[in-house]
Amino acid sequence: MVLSDRDRAILDFERGWWLVPSTKGDAIRDRLRLSPTRYYQLLNQLLDDPEAGDYDPLVVHRLRRARQQRRRARVEGGPTFGHGR
């Protein structure tokens, strides 16, 4: 399956959202025309798509690692480092 323009835009946004002068939620709404909830749903799906890893392996790897740390923290009851929201 080939990544859509929206999928690539989400990965591109995630690569450098902290450079945006507004909050991340506002930037998601303004640039991607998505609610933050929908954005994170789509982003989470993308992290499991091999095409996303081919498109931007550094971002996908970083986000997968952060997701795994959050999951581990929930199971073990520790802090959720790498939260990003």
Protein Blocks (a to p, Z undefined) as FASTA:
>chain_A
ZZdfklmmmmmmmmmmmmpcbdfklmmmmmnopafklmmmmmmmmmmpmklmmmmmmlmm
mmmmmmmmmmmmmmnopacehklZZ
